[in-house]
Amino acid sequence: MIYDAVIVGAGPNGLAAAITLARAGKSVLVLEAKETIGGGTRSAELTLPGFVHDICSALHPLGVASPFFRDLPLAHYGLEWVFPPASLAHPLDDDTAVLVEGSVDATAANLGPDAARYRRLMGPLVAGWQGLLGDLLGPLRIPRHPMVMARFGLAALLPAATLARLAFRGDRARAVFAGMASHAMMPLSTPATAAFGLVLGLVAHAVGWPIARGGSQRIADALGAHLRSLRGEIVTGHPVRSRADLPDARAILFDTSPRQLVQVVGKELPAGYRQALSRFRYGPGVFKADYALDGPIPWRAEECLRAGTVHLGGTLEEIAAAEAAIWRGEHPEWPFVLVAQQSLFDPARAPQSRHTAWAYCHVPHGSAEDVTGRLEAQIERFAPGFQDRILARRTHTAADMEVYNPNYIGGDINAGVQDLRQLFTRPVVRLNPYTTPVRGLYLCSSSTPPGGGVHGLCGYYAGRTALQRLR
Ligand SMILES: Cc1cc2nc3c(=O)[nH]c(=O)nc-3n(C[C@H](O)[C@H](O)[C@H](O)COP(=O)(O)OP(=O)(O)OC[C@H]3O[C@@H](n4cnc5c(N)ncnc54)[C@H](O)[C@@H]3O)c2cc1C
């Protein structure tokens, strides 16, 4: 049999590409190297029996906002988003925390002298969020909503530290904005890092930052079940190392990094394209820690218990210094740490009265250093007694992350730096970045626009491209 399309990799983007093609009636086969589907959206009992941990993604602002996911019957296939009362808490050394609530006004009320400024910055963006995200989360094109895009672009193109200092006067607003912008995994002095803070802030207000009930694996399982209902096939335990591992197909889509594309079909690619791919830049890595706890995290600022995500790093200046150090190849003494506390809102993640915690911090590209001590010192700073609650922990260095999933080169969870040069033109500058110069070969992973995160949009746009050429 000749398939219309074979997809290499069952991450959210591979599954999204497969669904896009199968919905149009095409015959589709997904080949996944591991024994389970999901890529960066898997869960497992990593520590003790009964404790379900999200191995990679935990928080899904982009998943719930994704126009593609919103269009799929994922709830029918068991996906339920759980929305903590507040998306984010950012504790400070005065034993208080800034909470990013659903309402812009309620959040602004937390920001003292910056309340009105916060409302002026976020209010208009939140009002036009659907159009704005529709324009932003995809390949470069003429915006359909130019007014809101222009308003966003003026602020978004600035370095996050500059926007935080221009827009706000107080430490609280500056700190919470710096934490959100640090998801960029770039120094906060880099142009357009403000975009990450603005997008994550506006999604917190527009829809929230949910977790998936039962674990992030449920996202992959729902995508997989929907694909099978469309007669798509999935084969696990099937690593694709060369052409010989691929059945005949009219289109092949790689949910992999460009590096693996070259490993598998490099001989077929023109030398110029291969060279362009080799210039694609990968960013810093993450050091990941999962915890089984005998109680909730003992935050000094108790209001942190209302949030699914907690950002630890203190002030704008401290966070900016930590992120800059990583790009110099250093492991900062006080890294910026992201914490998720899923079991507070999804009790089935842990045995009764026990809890899970998920945390990571940024580290230099390829780092094999165990920074458990620094990461936990940052948690202890805001939650003294945290270490006494640990029943078991499991850690992964950035180098381990690449072994776990070869898409995370050097531990880079976005599969490529997401700066202005690479955000819309990833992995190379081409009219259609999902295509390669070889007819029938495509990339559909987060190394294509709009980049990292569990949203399926790279796969959706790649699938649409392949579909147009299959007709
Ligand atoms: C620690 C961590 C935390 C994260 N947190 C979040 C978060 O909270 N929210 C969020 O939205 N995103 C988060 N992410 C990022 C998110 O997981 C990724 O951006 C997303 O999974 C990318 O999807 P993808 O389909 O492009 O690739 P992947 O999810 O990486 O999937 C690729 C798949 O292809 C398979 N594969 C690779 N090579 C081959 C081969 N040769 N043959 C067969 N199969 C192959 C892999 O096994 C994998 O299953 C996090 C990532 C990590 C690592």
The ligand as a Gaussian input file, in Angstrom:
#p B3LYP/6-31G(d) Opt

LIG

0 1
 C       10.662000      19.967000      30.539000
 C        9.733000      20.553000      29.512000
 C        8.691000      21.363000      29.898000
 C        7.807000      21.873000      28.955000
 N        6.740000      22.609000      29.399000
 C        5.803000      23.010000      28.531000
 C        4.587000      23.557000      28.995000
 O        4.357000      23.637000      30.204000
 N        3.674000      23.956000      28.066000
 C        3.882000      23.815000      26.723000
 O        3.008000      24.185000      25.925000
 N        5.031000      23.266000      26.243000
 C        5.980000      22.847000      27.119000
 N        7.116000      22.222000      26.665000
 C        7.402000      22.214000      25.220000
 C        6.584000      21.176000      24.467000
 O        6.664000      19.935000      25.116000
 C        7.092000      21.073000      23.025000
 O        7.187000      22.353000      22.446000
 C        6.170000      20.224000      22.167000
 O        6.020000      18.938000      22.706000
 C        6.699000      20.133000      20.737000
 O        5.878000      19.257000      20.016000
 P        6.398000      18.518000      18.693000
 O        5.289000      17.665000      18.234000
 O        6.974000      19.519000      17.770000
 O        7.628000      17.619000      19.149000
 P        7.784000      16.505000      20.348000
 O        6.716000      16.744000      21.323000
 O        9.170000      16.628000      20.734000
 O        7.478000      15.158000      19.602000
 C        8.358000      14.562000      18.691000
 C        8.094000      13.077000      18.681000
 O        8.831000      12.508000      17.622000
 C        9.415000      11.302000      18.075000
 N       10.582000      11.074000      17.247000
 C       11.686000      11.849000      17.181000
 N       12.551000      11.331000      16.300000
 C       11.979000      10.230000      15.784000
 C       12.373000       9.269000      14.806000
 N       13.560000       9.368000      14.181000
 N       11.536000       8.263000      14.505000
 C       10.323000       8.156000      15.112000
 N        9.904000       9.032000      16.040000
 C       10.717000      10.058000      16.366000
 C        9.752000      11.570000      19.515000
 O        9.890000      10.368000      20.268000
 C        8.521000      12.366000      19.945000
 O        7.497000      11.513000      20.393000
 C        7.996000      21.639000      27.582000
 C        9.044000      20.806000      27.175000
 C        9.893000      20.244000      28.127000
 C       10.967000      19.308000      27.700000

